[in-house]
Amino acid sequence: MMGFKSSFAGAILIFLISCSDVAQQAEPNFAPKNSQKTFSDKNSPIVLIDEAHNNFLTLSGRFRPFAQVLESDGYTVLPNRSRFSADRLLSADILIIANALDKNRKNWSPPFSSALTEEEVESVKNWVLAGGSLFLVADHAPFPHIIENLASEFGFKFINGHVGDAMFYAKDSTLTEHSITTRVRRLNLNVHLPQALINMHPVKSGRIDQVRTFGGSAFKAPNHATSLLNLGEEAIAIVPDIPFQIDEHTPRISMSGWSQGAVVEVGKGRVAVFAEGMMFSSQLDANTGKTLGLASKGAEQNEAFLLNVMGWLAGVI
């Protein structure tokens, strides 16, 4: 019983830290470790980071360090401030949707509705089928429920709860071996070159051995997807009726075998789905002065992992 109380209290603390929209902000002194660009001005992919759906993570806000990492690799990163349509998505190579909300919330009280209309979901799906790449992040409750209509369109089923911090390792296969985790990005690559010329470009080699997440949720990926971040037997989700209103009676569900990150090819396009956002950013808790995310212990390879996920979405992995 003592172990349960301790882990329960620790989980609550993690959730409160990761969700305080007042204290949580982009780390102002963040600088990416990456110093070698995969892309040049001539072939820079256009990345749109969504800001049109009351997103908790945006280019101009808490996802600024995420954008800085992408820019360090040669991506052109722009905000999206319009509802999704076929015309709007034509300008994008990669679309980032991170923690969309159904409205400008002052609290986390139900009811929750979908952030995207069915017409927007259809536009995004058709864009991916035609060759677009989607990077979708839905963190802890209520974010999975709010983006459920889009996630389910690609076969992903989220738990609308809270999962504690997790470490994923190549050595125990909780971090899946995949081209993303073997780091084979090529530098200054023009993706339209013949394979013989592509092979002449220098390669960033090495492996991703570990990745850290900071709470979030979890999901079951479709059978044809590859789960990259596999939760172990000890993982649980706390699933309250109202986010953050948690006590000893709140349901606790095993997440063993569930995923916090997966990729899948859909038509001519690609989709990467993650159940946690801070792992790809660097955020400062203004109340405590503590920095969480890319600079945290255990997350030393998270930046390289992010760049490789982006490289896979861009088609250079």
N, C-alpha and C positions, 0 to 999 in steps of 0.2 A: 504493500500500500504506500509505503514511503516513496518508493521509486516512481509510482504513478503520480503522486502529488508533486514531486520535484519536476518530473518531465512535463506535467500539465502546466505548472507555473512557468517553466522555461518557454514552453510553446506560446503561452499567452504573451510573454514579453516580446518574443520574436515578432508575433503578429502586430503588436502595437507599434513597434519600431518601424516595421516595414510598411505600415499603412497610414502613418500620421501625415496627412496632407498639409498640415500647418508647419510642422518642423522639418519635414523631408524636402531637400532641395538638391539640385545638381552641385557636385563638388566643384567649387570655383577655380581651384588650382590644378585640376586634373590635366594630365598630359599623356597621350598614348605612348606605349613602349615601341610600337611599330615605327620603323624608319625607312622601310623599303616599299615603294608603291608597286602594286600589281598592275594598275592602270595608268595611262597617261591622259593628257587632255584630249587626245585624238579618239580614244575609245572608252572614255569614262562612262560607266553605266549610270543612268538616272535613277536615283532612289527617292521615293516620296515617303515621308514620315507623316502619318495621319494626324491632323489636328482638328478635323471637322466633326468629330464625334465625342466631344467633351473628354478627350483622352487624358488619363492620369499621367501618361508618359508621352512627352512631346519633344520635338526638336528644340523649341524655344524654352523648354522647362527641364524636367527631371531626366530626359533622355538626351540632353546635350552631350554628355561624355560618350554615349553610344555613337552619336553622329561624328564626334571628333575621331573616334577609332576608324570609322568608315572613310572619313576624309583623308586620314593618314595613309590609306591604301589606294587613293585615287578615285573614289566614288564621288559623284556630284549629288549632294544631299540637299533636298528641298522640302519645305513643308507642304502638306496637302490641306487646304482649307475649304474644299468644296466636297459636297456629297458625291459619292462614286457614280460614275456613268461611263458608258463606252468611250465617249469623247474625252473625258477627263483622264482615263487610264491609258489612253493611247500614248501619252508623253512619258510613261514610266516603264522602266525595265524591272524594277523591284519595288513592291509596295510593303511598307511596314505599318501594321496596325497593332498598337500596344495599349492594352488596358482601356479600351473604349468604354464609355459610360452612356447611359440612356438619357441623362440630363445633367445640368450643372447642379450637383448635389451639395447640400449643406450637411447631410447626414447619410448613414448607411441603412436607413429604414426601408423595408418593402412598402409598396410593390416595386418590382423591377421589370422593365420592358426591354425590348431589343434595341441596341444602338443603331443597327443598320436596318433599313427597310428591306422588304423582300426584293424590290427592284434593284437595290444596291447589291445584295447578295448575288443576284443573277448576273449583274454586270461584272462583279469580281470573278465569279466562277467562269464566265465566258472568256474573260481576259486571260485567266490562267490556262484554260484549255487551248487558247490560241498561242500560248508561249510566254505569258507573263509569270513572274515569280512573286509569291506571297510569303511574308514573314509575319506570323501571327503570334502575339503574346496575350494570354489571358491568365492573370495572376490568381490570387486567392479570391474567395467569395467577396463580392457578388459578380466579379468580372466574367467568370465562365458562363453564368446564366445569361448575362447581357449580350454576349457574343455567340451564344449557342447556335443560332440559326446559320451563321457563317461556318463555324467549326464543324457542325454536323453535315454540312453540304459536302465536305471533303472526307467525311467518315470518322471524325474525332469526337469522342464522348468524354466530356470533362466531369469530374466530381466538383460540385459547387461548395467547396470547403476550404480548409486551411491545412497545409502540410508543413512540417518543420524543416529546418535547414537540412541539406543532404550533401554528401560527397559521393562522387562517381569516379571509379578507378578502372583503368584498362586492365590491371592485373587480376581483377575479379569479375570482369565483363559487365559490371554495372555501367561502364562506359563502353559502348559497342565499337568494335573495330569496323571502320568505314573509311572511305576516301577522305571524309571530313576530318577524321581523327588521325590520319597519317600525314597530314600537312604536305600536300603536293601542289601548292599554289605556284603558278609561274609569274614571273615579273614582266610588267609592261606588255602583257599579252593582248594581241588582237585576235579575238575569238573567230574571226573570219579567215584567218590564215590556213593554208593546207596543213595537214598533220605533220608533214616533214619539216615545215618551218617552225611549227609550234614546238616540236621536239628540240629545237636549237635554243630555245629561250631558257635562261637560268631558272632554277627551281628553289623555292624555300622548302627545305626538307626537315625531317624530324617528326616526332610523334607528340600527340596530346596524351598525357598520362593520367590527368585528373581534371575534373571540373567541379566547381562548387555552386550550389544554389542556396537561396536565402528565403526559405519558406515557399509561398506560392500555393498552387493547387496541383492536380495531376489529371491524367487522361488515359484512356485506352485508345491506341492508334488502330487504324484499319489494318487488316492482314497484309496488304500489299505495301505498307509503309515500313520504314526501318526506325525502330526506337533507338535513339542514341543514349538517352539517360534513363536507366532502368532502376526503379526504386526497389530496395531490398525488403527482407522479411520484417524488419523492425518499423518500417514506414507506416504511419497512420494518418488519416485525415480526420480532423474535427469538423463536424458539419452542423453548424447552428442554424436555426430558423431565421435568425436575424444576425448578420455579420457582427462578430466581436462580442455578442451577448452569449457568453460561454460559461457553463458551470459543470459540476461533476456528472450531471445527467445528460449533457450534450452528446449525441451519438459520436462514436469513434469507430472508424471503418478502416480495415487493413488495406493498404495500398501496395502490398507485395505484388510485384509483377506489373504494376502500372508504370507509366512513363511521365517524365517531365520535359522531354524533348524528342522530337521525331521529324523525319523528312519523308516526302513521298513525291513521286512524279505523277502528274495529272495531265493527261493529254500531251500537249507539247510543252507544258509548263511545269513548274516545281513549287512545292509548298513546304515550308518549315514551320513547325508549331512548337511553342514552348509555354510551360506553365508557370514561369517565373521571370520577372523583368529585371530585378536589381543585379542579377548575375552578369548582365550586359551593360551596366552603367556604373557610375561611381557617385554615390549620394551622401550628402552630409546631413546628419541630424543636428539641427540648429540648437536644440535644447542641451545635448550632451557633448557636441563637438566631435562625435565619433563618425568616421567615414566607413561606409559599407559598400560592398560590391567589388569592382575590379581590383581594388587595392587591398582587399582583405586577405588574411592568411588562408591558404587553401585555394584561393582563386587566381593564383599566379599565371595559370594558363587559360583563364577565361577569355582574355582578349584575343589570343591566337585562335581559340575555339570559335569565337564570334567571326573573326575574319575568314575562317575556313567555311563556316556555314554560309556566309555571304558569297564566298567564292563558288560554292556549290550552286547557290541560287543564280549566280551570274553566269554559270556554265563553264568556268575555268577549272573546275575540279570534277 
